[in-house]
Amino acid sequence: MNTNKTGVESLAADAPSESNAKPTGAGPASRLATLTRWIVLGEKTVACLFLLLIVVTMGTHVFARYVLSDPFQWSEEVARLALIWMTFISAAFVMAEGRHIAVDMVSSRVGERGKLFIECLGYVVVVAACLLLMIGGARFVWYVGKVGSPGLGVPKSCWYGAGMIGLLLMAVHNLLDLFQVWVTGKPIPRDVHVEEEGFQLEMEQSA
C-alpha cells in the first residue's frame, strides 16, 4: 500500500475541517441585538393577548346586551384595563423598532459622527425622561394603590402601574440601543417609513 501523500493531500489533511473548527462566537453587538429581538417578541405577544382579551370581552358584552338583554357590568372595565396595558406595552416595542414620530431635520444634514452623537444624545434624553417620570409616577401609584375600581374593585395600582412598566421597558430598550451604538460605533439601522412629501410641499408653497 502506498502511504505517500502529495503536497495538496497533505495540506488538505492538515487543514481543520468545518466541524472541528472552533466557533468564533457572537460579538457583544450581536448578543444585544438578539436580546432586543427576544424582548420585542415578548412584548408583541403580550400586546396581542391584551388585544384578544379586548375583542373577546367586548364581543361578549355586545352579545349579553343585545341578545340576552343582561349586559355584564365588568366587561367594559376589563376591556379598558386591557387597552391601557396594551397601549403602554406597544409603545415599548414601537420605541425599540424606531417607529415613533421623529423629526430628523438635523441628523439628515450632518456627517456620520454627527448622526452618532445625535442618536446617543437622544437615547440618553429618553432614558432620563423615563426615569424621571417613573420616580414621580411611582409615588402616585403607591398613593392610590389601595383604592379599588368601582366595578371589579381592581386596585388603582394595576391601572396606573401599566405606565410604570411601559416607561421601564422603553428605558431598557434605549439603554440596549445605546450600548449597541457604543460597541459598534455606528448608528442603528432602522426600517422605518419616512414621510417628506408633505413637508416639502409646505416649503414650496411658503416660498
Secondary structure, DSSP 8 states (H G I E B T S, - for coil): ------HHHHHHHHS--TTTS------HHHHHHHHHHHHHHHHHHHHHHHHHHHHHHHHHHHHHHHTSS---SSHHHHHHHHHHHHHHHHHHHHHHTT-S----TTGGGS-HHHHHHHHHHHHHHHHHHHHHHHHHHHHHHHHHTT-B-TTT--BHHHHHHHHHHHHHHHHHHHHHHHHHHHHH-S----------HHHHHHHHHH-
